Amino acid sequence: MARTASLSGFPEWLPQERLVELHVLDTLRKTFELHGFSSIETRAVETVGQLLRKGEIDKEVYGLSRLQDDEGQDATSDKADPNALALHFDLTVPFARYVVENAGYLAFPFRRYQIQKVWRGERPQEGRAREFTQADIDVVGDGELPFRYDVEIALVIAEALSALPIPDFRLRINNRKLAEGFYRGIGLTDTAGVLRSIDKLEKIGAAKVAGLLKSELGATDEQAGLALELATIRTEDTSFVDKVRALGVKDELLEEGLNELEQVIQAVVQRAPGKVVADLSIARGLDYYTGTVVETVLVGHEQLGSICSGGRYDALASKGNRKFPGVGLSIGVTRLVSRILSQELATASRSVPTAVLVALNSDDSWSAAQDIAAQLRARGIATEVAAKAEKFGKQIKFADRRGIPFVWFTDDEGKHQVKDIRSGEQVDADPAGWTPAEEDLYVRVTTA
């Protein structure tokens, strides 16, 4: 990246960097729409009560308040007030609220994608910002949602990530039912607590997780050992099923989770070979996940953390007795773009969309130059018109400084020529028919 943001945790890209980000966003949007996902956008704020219904993220939520209240006094948000406003920290919770409020207008199963900013009060570091863009896809049902959508979501994300200018990646997939059934089968009843402890495995290590399981959840040495042994199972195929059963634990929920995870892994291995790992250490910290859970890492960049995560949630959205189960995944766009730029994994071919600068012979030729520009734009060629009739050398230097590859000249007799300022080649041209080569028509993002 060219510079560090002046306000930590709130990244801003330079124009050429922004073109890389737009390429990522456009690629994701096109992939999602090819699979029939509809775009929505939800409001930036939710009530505190809505945001804090599930999961332990209250320290990360930005409250929203006016600098002064109606009497002109300083105003501070009351964290205890469930009706106070706060900025959303993800897109899943707002989406659940959106579904409930608009259920009468939606056709289920409802397939949506959403690309928006979110905010979290985290300690800024590479890959973690306070303001960042997420790209989510979800399928939500009315009353029930076939498990097949868990499989489809994983396949769509594998396709979307494969189309981006990023290193190789791995979808690390587990199933909460498998984990919870296993813990229940070994006698640990606080399965949510065990999951929260296991979720810290990569951060604090096995010994400290075992300590948490014993001190906070009352696990025996044997129970803690079995829970950690389950978390060490990783396979690139469905052989994890036999490895889990070899641990000798019996539970109905465990078998259901094993079957579901087997289906997902089998499908992704078949349709996106080399992109998936059954990783039974994956837990996901938020409480609303109920089945499939996913985290995704870039190969060789594992220290960046997960660049795409999510899973199945059966009880996040409900209205009375009516439930809206869903499954979805969220791509951390800003985290990805930050790594792409810092490691120079991809670059834009130029810093501006403009392909042609129409030069001026004199200030009186500005109107005619605009006519030429309009003809070029009508055929999809991004075009600017020079602001002043300076010497042609200065106008060419201006185009070069801006990153514009072509300069258009028209002499007093109405003859047109276009100059490629990179090669110096200058040829006759007709504004009604001339088109640059395909690689120069649009900004291209190329991998290193």
C-alpha positions in Angstrom: 0.0 0.0 0.0 1.2 3.5 -0.7 0.6 5.0 2.7 -0.8 4.4 6.2 -4.2 5.8 7.1 -4.1 8.9 9.3 -6.9 7.5 11.4 -6.0 4.0 12.6 -8.4 1.3 11.6 -10.2 3.3 8.9 -8.4 2.5 5.7 -8.6 4.7 2.6 -7.3 3.6 -0.8 -5.5 5.6 -3.4 -7.2 5.7 -6.9 -5.2 2.8 -8.3 -5.7 0.8 -5.1 -9.4 1.5 -5.2 -9.5 0.1 -8.8 -8.2 -3.2 -7.3 -10.9 -3.2 -4.7 -13.6 -2.5 -7.3 -12.3 -5.4 -9.3 -12.7 -7.7 -6.3 -16.2 -6.3 -5.6 -17.4 -6.6 -9.2 -16.0 -10.2 -9.4 -17.9 -11.2 -6.3 -21.1 -9.5 -7.4 -21.0 -11.1 -10.8 -20.4 -14.6 -9.3 -23.2 -14.2 -6.7 -25.7 -13.0 -9.4 -24.7 -15.9 -11.7 -26.0 -18.2 -8.9 -29.3 -16.3 -8.5 -28.6 -14.2 -5.4 -30.4 -10.9 -5.2 -28.7 -7.8 -3.9 -30.1 -6.0 -0.8 -28.7 -3.2 1.5 -29.7 -2.8 5.1 -29.4 0.4 7.2 -26.1 1.0 8.9 -27.7 1.2 12.4 -29.6 -1.3 14.5 -30.9 -1.1 18.1 -28.4 -2.3 20.8 -31.0 -4.9 21.8 -31.1 -6.3 18.3 -27.3 -6.4 17.9 -26.6 -8.0 21.2 -29.2 -10.8 21.0 -26.6 -13.4 20.1 -22.9 -13.7 20.8 -20.5 -11.9 23.1 -19.4 -8.9 21.1 -20.7 -6.0 23.2 -17.2 -4.5 23.6 -16.8 -4.3 19.9 -20.0 -2.4 19.1 -19.9 1.3 18.3 -22.8 3.1 20.0 -24.4 6.0 18.1 -25.4 9.2 19.7 -25.8 12.9 19.0 -23.0 15.2 20.3 -25.7 17.2 22.1 -29.2 16.4 23.3 -32.2 18.6 22.8 -31.2 20.8 25.8 -27.7 21.3 24.4 -26.1 19.0 27.0 -23.4 16.4 26.2 -25.1 13.2 25.2 -23.7 9.7 25.7 -25.3 6.5 24.7 -26.6 4.3 27.4 -25.3 0.8 26.8 -28.0 -0.7 29.0 -30.8 0.9 26.9 -31.8 -1.8 24.3 -33.4 0.9 22.2 -30.2 2.9 21.8 -28.7 2.9 18.3 -25.4 1.3 17.3 -23.5 0.6 14.1 -23.9 -2.9 12.9 -20.8 -5.1 13.5 -21.7 -7.7 10.8 -24.4 -8.2 8.1 -26.0 -11.4 9.4 -27.8 -9.9 12.4 -29.3 -7.0 10.3 -30.2 -9.5 7.6 -32.2 -11.6 10.1 -34.1 -8.5 11.2 -34.7 -7.6 7.5 -36.1 -11.0 6.8 -38.5 -10.9 9.8 -39.8 -7.4 8.9 -40.2 -8.1 5.2 -41.3 -11.8 5.3 -44.6 -10.9 3.6 -42.8 -9.5 0.6 -40.1 -12.2 0.1 -40.2 -15.4 -1.8 -38.6 -18.3 0.2 -36.1 -19.7 0.1 -34.7 -16.2 -0.2 -31.2 -15.9 -1.7 -29.5 -12.6 -1.0 -26.1 -11.1 -1.3 -25.1 -7.9 0.5 -21.9 -5.9 0.1 -21.6 -3.1 2.8 -19.4 -1.4 5.4 -19.5 -2.7 9.0 -17.9 -1.4 12.1 -16.1 -3.0 15.1 -14.2 -1.4 17.9 -11.2 -3.8 17.5 -7.5 -3.1 18.0 -6.4 -2.2 14.5 -3.7 -4.4 12.8 -3.1 -5.8 9.4 -6.3 -7.6 8.4 -8.3 -6.0 11.2 -9.9 -2.6 10.8 -12.6 -0.7 12.6 -14.4 0.1 9.4 -14.4 -2.5 6.7 -16.4 -4.0 3.8 -18.0 -7.4 3.9 -19.5 -9.4 1.1 -22.2 -11.8 2.3 -24.3 -14.5 0.7 -27.2 -16.2 2.5 -30.1 -18.5 1.8 -33.0 -18.3 4.3 -36.1 -20.4 4.4 -39.5 -20.2 6.0 -40.0 -22.9 8.6 -37.3 -25.2 7.1 -34.3 -25.0 4.9 -33.0 -28.1 3.2 -29.4 -29.0 4.1 -28.5 -29.0 0.5 -28.1 -25.2 0.7 -25.2 -25.7 3.2 -23.5 -27.6 0.4 -24.4 -25.0 -2.3 -23.1 -22.0 -0.2 -19.7 -23.6 0.2 -19.5 -24.3 -3.6 -20.5 -20.7 -4.5 -17.8 -19.3 -2.2 -15.2 -21.6 -3.6 -16.0 -20.4 -7.1 -16.1 -16.7 -6.0 -12.7 -16.9 -4.2 -11.1 -18.8 -7.1 -12.0 -15.9 -9.4 -10.1 -13.3 -7.3 -6.5 -12.3 -7.6 -5.5 -14.0 -4.4 -3.2 -16.9 -3.4 -4.6 -20.4 -3.0 -7.1 -20.9 -0.2 -8.7 -23.6 2.0 -12.2 -23.8 3.3 -11.9 -25.2 6.8 -15.3 -26.7 7.6 -16.8 -28.3 10.7 -20.3 -28.9 12.0 -21.6 -27.7 15.4 -23.9 -30.7 15.7 -20.9 -33.0 15.4 -19.0 -31.1 18.0 -21.9 -30.6 20.4 -23.0 -34.2 20.1 -19.4 -35.3 20.8 -19.1 -33.1 23.9 -22.5 -34.3 25.1 -21.4 -37.9 24.5 -18.4 -37.5 26.8 -20.5 -35.9 29.5 -19.8 -32.2 29.0 -23.2 -30.5 29.1 -22.2 -26.9 28.6 -21.5 -27.5 24.9 -21.6 -23.8 24.1 -18.9 -23.1 26.7 -16.8 -25.9 25.3 -17.1 -24.5 21.8 -16.0 -21.0 23.0 -13.0 -22.6 24.6 -12.1 -24.7 21.6 -12.5 -21.6 19.4 -9.4 -20.1 21.2 -7.3 -23.1 20.4 -5.1 -21.4 17.7 -4.7 -18.3 19.8 -3.7 -19.8 23.2 -2.7 -23.4 22.5 -4.0 -26.8 23.6 -2.6 -26.7 27.2 -4.4 -23.4 28.0 -7.6 -24.6 26.4 -7.4 -27.8 28.5 -7.0 -25.6 31.5 -10.1 -23.6 30.6 -12.2 -26.7 30.1 -11.2 -28.0 33.5 -11.3 -24.8 35.5 -14.4 -23.2 34.0 -16.4 -26.1 32.8 -15.4 -28.8 35.3 -14.0 -31.2 32.7 -11.9 -34.1 33.8 -8.5 -34.8 32.3 -10.0 -37.5 30.2 -12.9 -35.3 28.9 -10.5 -32.4 28.1 -8.2 -34.8 26.3 -11.0 -36.2 24.2 -12.3 -32.7 23.3 -8.9 -31.7 22.2 -8.3 -35.0 20.4 -11.5 -34.3 18.3 -10.2 -30.8 17.5 -6.9 -32.2 16.1 -8.8 -34.1 13.3 -8.1 -32.6 9.9 -8.6 -34.4 6.6 -8.9 -33.3 2.9 -11.5 -36.0 2.3 -14.3 -37.8 4.2 -11.9 -40.0 6.1 -12.6 -37.8 9.2 -15.7 -39.9 9.7 -13.8 -43.0 10.6 -11.3 -41.0 12.7 -14.2 -39.6 14.8 -15.9 -42.9 15.2 -12.6 -44.4 16.3 -12.8 -42.2 19.4 -15.6 -44.4 20.6 -18.2 -41.7 21.5 -21.9 -42.4 20.8 -24.5 -39.7 20.4 -27.4 -39.2 18.0 -26.6 -35.5 17.4 -23.0 -36.5 16.7 -24.1 -38.9 14.0 -26.3 -36.2 12.4 -23.4 -33.8 12.3 -21.0 -36.4 10.9 -23.5 -37.1 8.1 -24.0 -33.4 7.3 -20.3 -32.6 7.3 -19.6 -35.7 5.1 -22.0 -34.4 2.5 -20.4 -30.9 2.4 -16.8 -32.2 2.2 -17.7 -34.8 -0.5 -19.4 -32.2 -2.7 -16.6 -29.6 -2.4 -13.9 -32.2 -3.0 -15.7 -33.3 -6.2 -16.5 -29.8 -7.6 -13.6 -27.7 -6.1 -10.8 -30.2 -5.6 -8.0 -29.1 -3.3 -10.0 -26.2 -1.8 -11.5 -27.8 1.3 -10.4 -29.4 4.6 -12.6 -31.0 7.2 -11.2 -29.2 10.3 -12.8 -30.2 13.6 -11.2 -27.4 15.5 -13.4 -24.8 13.8 -16.0 -23.6 16.3 -16.9 -20.0 15.5 -17.4 -17.8 18.5 -20.9 -16.5 17.8 -23.7 -18.4 19.5 -26.2 -18.4 16.7 -24.5 -21.0 14.6 -26.3 -24.4 14.8 -24.7 -26.7 12.1 -22.2 -26.2 9.4 -19.4 -23.7 10.3 -16.7 -22.4 8.0 -13.5 -20.5 8.2 -11.2 -19.8 5.2 -7.5 -19.1 5.1 -5.0 -18.1 2.4 -2.3 -20.7 1.9 1.0 -19.1 3.0 -0.9 -16.2 4.7 -2.5 -18.1 7.6 -1.4 -15.4 10.1 -3.9 -13.1 8.4 -6.7 -15.1 9.9 -10.0 -16.1 8.3 -10.9 -14.2 5.1 -14.3 -15.9 4.8 -16.4 -17.3 7.5 -20.0 -18.2 8.5 -22.3 -21.2 8.7 -25.8 -22.5 9.5 -28.1 -20.6 11.8 -31.6 -22.1 12.6 -32.9 -19.8 15.3 -31.4 -16.3 14.6 -34.5 -15.0 12.8 -38.0 -15.7 14.1 -41.5 -14.1 14.4 -43.6 -15.7 17.0 -43.7 -19.4 16.2 -42.5 -18.7 12.7 -38.8 -19.4 12.2 -36.5 -18.5 9.3 -33.5 -20.8 9.3 -30.6 -19.8 7.1 -27.0 -20.5 6.0 -24.5 -18.0 4.8 -20.9 -17.0 4.4 -19.2 -13.6 4.7 -16.0 -12.5 2.8 -13.8 -10.0 4.5 -13.2 -7.8 1.5 -11.1 -5.1 3.2 -8.9 -7.8 4.8 -8.4 -9.4 1.4 -7.7 -6.1 -0.4 -5.3 -5.0 2.3 -3.2 -8.2 1.8 -3.4 -8.0 -2.0 -2.1 -4.4 -1.9 0.5 -4.8 0.9 2.0 -7.9 -0.8 1.5 -6.6 -4.3 -0.4 -9.7 -5.3 -2.3 -7.8 -8.0 -2.1 -4.3 -9.5 -4.3 -2.2 -11.8 -3.0 -1.5 -15.3 -3.5 2.2 -14.8 -4.6 4.6 -12.1 -7.6 6.1 -13.8 -10.5 4.6 -15.9 -9.7 7.1 -18.7 -8.4 5.6 -21.9 -8.2 8.8 -24.1 -7.4 12.4 -23.5 -8.7 14.7 -26.3 -6.1 17.5 -26.7 -7.0 21.1 -27.6 -5.5 23.1 -30.5 -6.9 26.3 -29.0 -9.4 27.3 -26.3 -12.0 27.8 -29.1 -11.7 24.0 -30.0 -13.1 22.9 -26.6 -16.7 22.4 -27.9 -15.5 20.4 -30.9 -13.3 18.3 -28.6 -16.4 17.6 -26.4 -18.2 16.3 -29.6 -15.3 13.9 -30.3 -15.3 12.8 -26.6 -19.1 12.1 -26.8 -18.6 9.9 -29.9 -15.9 7.9 -28.1 -17.9 7.6 -24.9 -21.0 6.4 -26.9 -19.0 3.3 -27.8 -17.8 2.7 -24.2 -14.4 4.4 -24.4 -13.7 6.4 -21.2 -12.6 9.9 -22.4 -11.5 13.2 -20.9 -11.1 16.6 -22.6 -8.1 18.7 -21.8 -8.9 21.9 -19.8 -6.4 24.2 -21.5 -4.9 24.6 -24.9 -1.3 24.3 -23.7 1.6 23.1 -25.9 0.9 19.5 -27.1 4.0 18.4 -25.1 2.5 19.6 -21.9 -0.9 18.0 -22.7 0.9 14.7 -23.4 2.8 15.0 -20.1 -0.5 15.6 -18.3 -2.0 12.4 -19.8 1.2 10.5 -18.8 1.0 11.8 -15.3 -2.6 10.7 -15.0 -1.9 7.3 -16.5 -4.0 7.9 -19.6 -2.5 5.8 -22.5 -3.9 7.7 -25.6 -4.0 11.3 -26.7 -6.4 12.4 -29.4 -5.4 15.3 -31.8 -7.5 17.1 -34.4 -5.8 19.7 -36.7 -7.4 22.8 -38.1 -8.5 20.9 -41.2 -10.4 18.4 -39.1 -8.0 15.5 -39.5 -7.9 13.2 -36.5 -4.9 11.3 -35.1 -4.4 9.3 -31.9 -1.1 8.8 -30.2 -0.2 5.9 -27.9 2.1 7.8 -25.5 3.7 4.6 -24.3 5.1 3.5 -27.6 5.1 6.9 -29.4 3.0 5.4 -32.3 0.6 8.0 -33.8 -2.0 6.9 -36.4 -4.9 8.4 -38.3 -8.2 7.8 -36.6 -12.0 8.3 -37.0 -13.9 9.2 -33.8 -16.9 7.3 -35.1 -15.0 4.0 -35.5 -11.7 4.0 -33.6 -11.4 1.7 -30.6 -8.3 0.9 -28.6 -7.1 -2.7 -28.1 -9.2 -4.7 -25.7 -6.5 -4.6 -23.0 -6.5 -0.8 -23.1 -10.2 -0.3 -23.3 -10.7 -1.0 -19.6 -8.5 -1.0 -16.5 -7.2 -4.5 -16.0 -6.2 -6.0 -12.7 -3.4 -8.5 -13.1 -1.8 -10.8 -10.7 1.9 -10.6 -9.9 
